[in-house]
Amino acid sequence: MSVLNPPSVSDVELSAYVDGEAAPERKQLIETWLARNPAQAAKVRGWRRQNQALRLAMGRILCEPTPTPLMNVPRRKAKAGGKITPLYAGPAESKAPRDWDRRDLLALVSAGSFLAGAGVACLAGYLMG
């Protein structure tokens, strides 16, 4: 691809660009692409304003260290062997199959029921009003 016809830029790359984390070799290409795509440039400006507002509102909290109890929060002990399953499994661990238990299924069914009920209520309000 030439600079005259740069390839498309994904939202992930745009987000990294806004956060100052875009790969140096892609930064110029992203800027060129934004110059030719005003709608996307407006979206990026909006993201920057949002980041600035968040920093103003939460800047003090962002500078605080993460509390020690939150550094390695366990989810629950595994059924066999007592191994603790972390709350977040990184990309390498996320490919492992997930064991569903009753609590997981109950939470899923409850969330689905709530969303279905909310949808019915919204539809009824729309049709009656």
Backbone hydrogen bonds, N-H to C=O, Kabsch-Sander energy under -0.5 kcal/mol:
donor,donor_aa,acceptor,acceptor_aa,energy
5,N,2,S,-0.7
14,L,10,S,-2.3
15,S,11,D,-2.6
16,A,12,V,-2.2
17,Y,13,E,-2.4
18,V,14,L,-2.6
19,D,15,S,-2.0
20,G,17,Y,-1.3
21,E,16,A,-3.5
22,A,16,A,-0.8
26,R,23,A,-1.9
27,K,23,A,-1.4
28,Q,24,P,-0.6
30,I,26,R,-2.7
31,E,27,K,-2.3
32,T,28,Q,-2.3
33,W,29,L,-2.5
34,L,30,I,-2.7
35,A,31,E,-1.9
36,R,32,T,-1.1
37,N,33,W,-0.6
37,N,34,L,-0.8
41,A,37,N,-2.2
42,A,38,P,-2.3
43,K,39,A,-1.7
44,V,40,Q,-2.3
45,R,41,A,-2.3
46,G,42,A,-2.2
47,W,43,K,-2.3
48,R,44,V,-2.3
49,R,45,R,-2.3
50,Q,46,G,-2.4
51,N,47,W,-2.6
52,Q,48,R,-2.4
53,A,49,R,-2.5
54,L,50,Q,-2.4
55,R,51,N,-2.5
56,L,52,Q,-2.3
57,A,53,A,-2.3
58,M,54,L,-3.1
59,G,55,R,-1.6
62,L,58,M,-2.3
63,C,59,G,-1.1
64,E,61,I,-1.1
70,L,67,P,-1.7
71,M,67,P,-0.5
71,M,68,T,-1.6
72,N,68,T,-0.5
73,V,70,L,-0.6
75,R,85,T,-2.6
76,R,85,T,-0.7
78,A,83,K,-2.8
82,G,78,A,-0.5
83,K,80,A,-0.6
85,T,76,R,-2.0
87,L,73,V,-1.4
89,A,87,L,-0.5
90,G,88,Y,-0.6
93,E,90,G,-0.8
94,S,90,G,-1.7
96,A,93,E,-1.4
100,W,98,R,-0.6
105,L,101,D,-2.2
106,L,102,R,-2.9
107,A,103,R,-2.4
108,L,104,D,-2.2
109,V,105,L,-2.8
110,S,106,L,-2.7
111,A,107,A,-2.5
112,G,108,L,-2.3
113,S,109,V,-2.6
114,F,110,S,-2.6
115,L,111,A,-2.5
116,A,112,G,-2.4
117,G,113,S,-2.6
118,A,114,F,-2.7
119,G,115,L,-2.2
120,V,116,A,-2.3
121,A,117,G,-2.6
122,C,118,A,-2.5
123,L,119,G,-2.4
124,A,120,V,-2.8
125,G,121,A,-2.5
126,Y,122,C,-2.2
127,L,123,L,-2.5
128,M,124,A,-2.2
129,G,125,G,-1.8
